[in-house]
Structures are given as structure tokens and as C-alpha cells.
Amino acid sequence: QVQLTESGGGLVQAGDSLTLSCTASERTFSRYALGWFRQAPGKERQFVGSITQSGGRTEYTDSVKGRFTISRDSVKNAVYLQMNRLNPDDTAVYYCAAGSFISVAAGNYNYWGQGTQVTVSS
């Protein structure tokens, strides 16, 4: 059982940057592909990006390409979501998730964090 804990959310202004962190409870963290998802009020959970076990490949949804960057640190059992040029459409609860392979589908991830709120004011 992998326990994931997100942190780093907050209230920022449009154009600002924010980095989210997600730490895992166990040393087998490196076995998992990791994904970031977000869910805005009244909307379905949306894929943001993902990173492979090795960190050698990342994928992003089109709306964040060029603005968001995912990285991972296997020593710290952590994955990060660097978010630049934030806009109000990025407002959501952000979740990290762990699974066997990278995927845009939330159902392919086995473990989830509790989420962290990101609010971008205009």
C-alpha cells in the first residue's frame, strides 16, 4: 500500500508559478509511474501529466504543455509538478497518483493522494 501526500497548493495570481510536491510512504516508490490529475468544482477529474518510473518520459495534457513540468526524485520518494504562467482555468484540487504505467486514465492508477487546492485569481 502506497500512501501519497500532496503539498504546495495555495492561492496565487494569474501569471504566477507554484510547485506541488507529492511524497510517498515507501521505498518502492521508484517502481511506480506517477501521474498528476486535477478536479475543478463540478467537473470530472482531468489528467494533467505523468512520468515514467525512470523519469525518462513525461506526458502532458495539451492545456499545460510548455507551462507545467513533472519531475521525480527517487531518493526523496517525491514527485513534483512545477506550474508556470498559471491562469484561473488552472484552479482545481490537484492529486498525485501512482500506477504500474503512465496513462491519461485515472482508472489505471492504483494509489491516490488526498489532493491539494490550487486557486488562481485573475
Secondary structure per residue as TSV (DSSP state, phi and psi in degrees):
chain	resnum	aa	ss	phi	psi
A	1	Q	-	360.0	123.3
A	2	V	-	-102.2	126.9
A	3	Q	-	-104.1	127.4
A	4	L	E	-113.6	138.5
A	5	T	E	-131.6	117.2
A	6	E	E	-89.7	153.8
A	7	S	E	-155.3	167.0
A	8	G	-	104.5	-4.5
A	9	G	-	-69.4	169.9
A	10	G	E	168.3	-170.2
A	11	L	E	-103.7	122.9
A	12	V	E	-133.5	168.9
A	13	Q	E	-96.6	157.0
A	14	A	T	-55.2	135.6
A	15	G	T	94.7	-14.3
A	16	D	-	-77.1	171.4
A	17	S	-	-117.8	155.9
A	18	L	E	-154.2	142.9
A	19	T	E	-119.1	123.5
A	20	L	E	-95.5	145.8
A	21	S	E	-122.1	150.6
A	22	C	E	-139.4	120.2
A	23	T	E	-111.9	150.6
A	24	A	E	-112.1	157.8
A	25	S	S	-86.6	-11.8
A	26	E	S	-135.4	161.1
A	27	R	G	-74.7	-14.0
A	28	T	G	-81.0	10.5
A	29	F	G	-49.2	-36.5
A	30	S	G	-67.5	-13.4
A	31	R	G	-76.6	-14.8
A	32	Y	S	-105.7	139.7
A	33	A	E	-74.9	150.5
A	34	L	E	-126.7	141.9
A	35	G	E	-130.5	154.9
A	36	W	E	-116.9	133.7
A	37	F	E	-128.7	164.1
A	38	R	E	-143.6	154.3
A	39	Q	E	-140.2	117.3
A	40	A	-	-89.8	157.7
A	41	P	T	-55.2	129.7
A	42	G	T	76.9	5.3
A	43	K	S	-121.0	162.7
A	44	E	-	-76.1	158.3
A	45	R	-	-65.2	134.3
A	46	Q	E	-118.7	136.8
A	47	F	E	-66.2	133.8
A	48	V	E	-107.8	-51.5
A	49	G	E	-174.0	170.4
A	50	S	E	-152.6	162.9
A	51	I	E	-142.1	141.7
A	52	T	-	-74.0	171.4
A	53	Q	T	-57.4	-40.1
A	54	S	T	-79.6	-16.5
A	55	G	S	82.6	4.7
A	56	G	-	-81.5	-13.5
A	57	R	-	-139.4	137.6
A	58	T	E	-129.5	154.3
A	59	E	E	-135.0	148.2
A	60	Y	E	-137.9	151.2
A	61	T	-	-72.3	153.1
A	62	D	G	-58.0	-35.4
A	63	S	G	-69.3	-14.7
A	64	V	G	-114.8	-5.9
A	65	K	T	-57.7	133.9
A	66	G	T	85.1	-11.6
A	67	R	T	-114.7	-35.8
A	68	F	E	-108.8	146.3
A	69	T	E	-136.8	130.3
A	70	I	E	-103.1	137.5
A	71	S	E	-143.6	164.6
A	72	R	E	-140.2	153.7
A	73	D	E	-129.4	104.0
A	74	S	T	-70.7	-24.2
A	75	V	T	-70.0	-40.4
A	76	K	T	-90.5	-0.1
A	77	N	T	52.4	49.8
A	78	A	E	-136.5	151.9
A	79	V	E	-128.8	145.0
A	80	Y	E	-125.0	150.5
A	81	L	E	-127.3	103.0
A	82	Q	E	-85.5	121.9
A	83	M	E	-118.9	119.3
A	84	N	-	-114.1	159.7
A	85	R	S	48.2	51.7
A	86	L	-	-65.4	147.9
A	87	N	-	-134.3	165.4
A	88	P	G	-56.7	-26.8
A	89	D	G	-67.9	-13.0
A	90	D	G	-84.8	-4.8
A	91	T	-	-63.7	123.9
A	92	A	E	-178.6	171.3
A	93	V	E	-88.0	128.7
A	94	Y	E	-103.9	132.9
A	95	Y	E	-121.7	142.0
A	96	C	E	-103.2	154.1
A	97	A	E	-146.0	151.9
A	98	A	E	-123.7	139.7
A	99	G	E	-153.7	-176.5
A	100	S	S	-79.4	-23.3
A	101	F	S	-153.1	157.6
A	102	I	-	-73.4	143.4
A	103	S	-	-159.9	152.3
A	104	V	S	-85.6	-9.9
A	105	A	-	-93.1	125.2
A	106	A	G	-60.4	-31.9
A	107	G	G	-65.6	-14.4
A	108	N	G	-89.8	1.6
A	109	Y	E	-106.1	135.7
A	110	N	E	-92.3	-28.3
A	111	Y	E	-128.2	142.1
A	112	W	E	-134.5	147.9
A	113	G	-	-84.9	-179.9
A	114	Q	-	-86.8	-12.3
A	115	G	-	96.0	154.4
A	116	T	E	-137.8	136.3
A	117	Q	E	-82.1	132.5
A	118	V	E	-120.8	123.8
A	119	T	E	-124.2	124.9
A	120	V	E	-114.0	118.1
A	121	S	E	-92.6	149.3
A	122	S	-	-88.1	360.0
